[in-house]
Amino acid sequence: MTLDPLSGAPAEDAAAARAEAQRHRILDAAQRCFIARGFHAGSISEIAAEADISQGLMYRYFANKRALILALIERQLAHDQASIGQMPEAADLVDGLLGCYAVWAAGDTLETAGNAIANVALYAEITAEGHRDPVVAEVLQRHDRQTSAAIGAWLRHHDMARGRRPDERDIDARTLLLRVLVEGLAMRAVRDPGLAKETLGRLLTAAIARVLGECVI
């Protein structure tokens, strides 16, 4: 077995790890470019420069911008699946959404990788591309179904832990409410960045109580 002289790991494993790190580096650079300039304005040459690699090396990993956007969606799906099961309870969830709103309103990107709307501009770009490109639309719809299924499983576990028998129609409705709440909040942060925290907090408290099945609104 050939070993990597620096790590002592099998050479093929070390090469695979370096390739994966390079791939993530390119995706991070693409995300920054798309946020700053938009999906269509951001060029392959700009992304390569942002990643500090040649265009030739860039094309070894991604054939075009569509491949990049699809890879960004797939990476986000993996992050979402890993993070949904760790969602906090009501008060912390409200505080978390208020924190998200503040970041979105400032036009910044959430540091956590496990949020489907880490940056509103990128979210809007990808959503708009889904209207134009059926391949992107199919991946987005699959992402949406899988994320909703993961949220539903989390809510089901939440109910059972409190001695409640899950009602599947209610679980579906509460899952949709949370999706609409988060997505609408992101758009509201752009249109109304000065919304009073106290006002938003009261509304979120009531909505999250409904999501968690604690009350009916």
N, C-alpha and C positions, 0 to 999 in steps of 0.2 A: 504494500500500500504506500502510495506517495504522500508525504506529509508536507504541509505548508511550513516553510522554514521560520516564519514569524509566529504563527499561532500554535503549531504542532498538531493542527487538525488535519484530517484527510484533505488533500488538495482540492478534490471536487467539491467538498463541503465548503471550504473557504472561498472557492470561486463563486459558488451559488450565493453565499452570504454577501460577497462584494457586489454581485449583480443585483441582488435584491435591494441593497443599500443605494446603489446607483439609481435604480428604478424609483425608489421613494424620493430621492433627491430631485429627479426630474419632475415627478408629480408635484412636489412642493413648489418648485420653480414655476410650473405651469399654473398652479393655483394662484400664486402671487401675481403672475402676468395677467391672468384672466380677470382677477379682481381689479387690478389697476387699469386695464385697457379694454376689457370686454373680450368675449370669446372670439369674435371675428376679427377684431383689431389686433389681438395678440398673435404674433407670428412665431413660427417654429424657430427662426433665427433668434428672436428675442428670448424665447424660453431656453434655448441652448446657452445663450450668453448668461442668462440668470442662473442657470445650473452650472456654469463655468465648464462647459464641455463643447466639443465640436458638433456641428449639425450632423456629420456623418455618424458619430457615436449615438446621437439622439435617435436617428432612424433605426439603429440596431434594436432599440427598445420599443419605439412607438412609430408606426408607419405614417401617421398623420394626426391632425388635431382631433378628429373624431375618436381615434384610439385613446388619446389622452383624456378626453372628457368621459369616455366609457370607463376608463381605469379609475378616474377620480370617483365616479359613482360607485363602482364596485368596492373601492377602498372604504368609502363612507358606509356602505352597507355592512361591511365586516365590523367597522367600529360601532355602528348602531346596535348590531346584534349582541356585541360584547357588553354594551353599557346599559341597555334597557332594563335588564334584570337587577341593576343596582340603583334604580331610581329611588329617591328619598320619599319620605312620607309627606303629608299635606303641607305643613308649615315650611319645611325645607324646600319642597317643590315650588311653592309660591315664591320664596326668596330666590330660588334659582332662576325662575322665569323673570323676576324683576331684574336680576343681574344680567340675564341675557338681553333684556330690553334695553338696558343702559348701554351695553356694548354695541348692540345693533344701531341704536339711535346716534351713537358717536361715529358710526361708519367703520367700526373696528371689527376684527375677527376674534371669535371666541377661542381661547387657548385649548379648551378640551377638544379632542379629536372625535369624541363620541356624540357629537351633536349634528343632526341632519342639516341644520342651518347655521353652520359656523360663521358664515359671512352672507349677508343678505344679497349683496351684489352678485356673488357667485351663484347663489341659489336662484336668483332671478334669471341669470344667464343660462343656466342649465335647464330651467323650466321652459324658457322661451325656445331653446334649441329642441326640446322635446316636441314642440308644435311644428317644427320644420323638418325634423329628421325622424322617420319612423323607427329606425334602429335605436336611437337615443330614447324615444318614447317608450319602446318595449322594455328597455332596461329600467327606466324610471318607474314604469308601472309594476315591474317585478319587485323592484326595491320597495315600492310603496306597500305591496301586498305582504312582503316578508316582514317589514317593519311593523305594520299593523298587527300581524300575527304575533310578533314578539311582545308588543304592548298588551294585546289581549291575553296572552299567557301570563304576563306579569299581573294584570288586574285579576285574573282568575285565581292566581296564587294569593293575592292580597285578600280576596273575599274568603277563600277557604281558611286562611290563617285567622280570620275573625269569626269563624264558625258559620259563615254564610254560604249557602248553596249557590254557586254561580248560575246566573241566568244568561244564556248565550246571546239572546237578542239584546239584553241590556249591556253585556260586555261589548258587543259590536258598537252600540250607540255611544258608550263611554269612550271607547277607543277612537271613534270618529271625532268626538268632541275634543279630545286632547290633541288630535292631529290638526283640526281646524283652529283650535286655540293657539297653538304654537306657531303655525304658519301665518295666521292672521296677525299675531303679535309682531312677527318679524316685519310684515308689510306696514303695520301701524307705526313701527319705530321709525320708518323712513318718512312717512307722511305726517306724523305728529310726534316728533322727537321730544317735545317739551311737555308731554302728558304728565300730570302730577303723579308722583309715586304713590301717594296715599289713595288717590282715586283708583289707579290701576291695581293696587294691592287689594282693595276691597272687592273689586270685580274678580280678580284671580282667585281670591280665597273662596268665594262662592262657587266659581266654576270648577276649581280643583276638588272641592267637596263633592260636587256632582260626579266628576270623573272617578273619584274613589268610592262612589256609591254611598256617601254619607248623608246625602240629602237630595231632594228633587228641586230643580230650578226651571 
